[in-house]
Amino acid sequence: MPHWSVYTGDSEPHDGIDHLPAPPPWRAFDGGPALPPPDDTDDASAVSPDRVHRAKSYVATPETVRLVNAALCLRRPLLVTGPPGTGKSSLAYAVARELRLGPVLRWNITSRSTLADGLYQYDPLSRLYAARDRSDAAAGGVEDHLRLGPLGTALLPYGRPRALLVDEIDKSDLDLPNDLLNVLEEGQYEIPELVRAARHSGAGTAEVLADGTDTPVTVHRGRVRCRAFPFVVLTSNGEREFPPAFLRRCVRLKLRRPDRDQLTDIVRAHLDAPGGDADRLITRFLERAGGGELATDQLLNALYLTGVAGLDADSRDDLAEQLMPYLSTTADGDGF
């Protein structure tokens, strides 16, 4: 049996996902004919320098590597919690790049997000206007006014898993985690508008646009079922508790604040040759982190700007202090 640790965390792309062990019998899916992996050129944001840098510079801990591989092998979502700035969302980009899973599908959660938002969007008004302004023959079908969302796209029957980032799920209303249970458990969903259209017109297939691309995909009779369960990363800042039924279906990874060695590795990954102030600013960051919430990217901002600003030592210290304010109120009332 192939080795189960296909993700190594070294950021070098490879095809190890093709050697992922077979899924557990209770997590095997059989969606329609396998779709080819998407081309990165279909998604302009997928090749943007910031996202490439985020993926290449991610520093994975041994625990992260183990639990990412566990989620991949078990075909379960990975629930990642931890303080701000610990790389929760960057993890999805790092895994997608190393395992060549294509552009990351991203669903940013707010208090108004619903399951339907993640699955697909349908605009009945645009269809009504099209039917009014054009002949019936030119008005187009329901699929011309429908686009799959990031979750709906991730569950298409791709031959390789897609990477889906569900960012800050703890900001959702109370119902969304429970609403996600059935979709993530079964790996499938229906689009009622296409089901009705197929029943009334007899057309068995519809061409719809997927998230992040203008290339249509084929949906059969309004039903979508995955073949390779997507690599789903759900991030949380720990602002709420989740239902036990939801937690039971996730592999859980808790990221902790990096120590000095990890911070040094992160700084080197982001800033190839950090300036001479790096050790001193890392020490200052660690000292300040004991008094309130700080994020690693605040340290990176301070290191970068103090290195290019051409300031004297005292001015660099003052600027670093201003760039590393606390993210939450501390006991003495200082902070933001």
Secondary structure, DSSP 8 states (H G I E B T S, - for coil): ---S----SS-----GGGG-----GGG----SS-B----GGG-GGGG-HHHHHHHHT----HHHHHHHHHHHHHT--EEEE-STTSSHHHHHHHHHHHTT--S-EEEE--TT--HHHHHEEE-HHHHHHHHHHS-TTTS--GGGGEEE-HHHHHTS-BSS--EEEEETGGGS-TTHHHHHHHHHHHTEEE-HHHHHHHHHH---EEEEE-TT-S-EEEEETTEEE-SS--EEEEEE-SSS---HHHHHTSEEEE-----HHHHHHHHHHHSSS--TTHHHHHHHHHHHHTTS---HHHHHHHHHHHHHS---HHHHHHHHHHHS--SS--TTS---
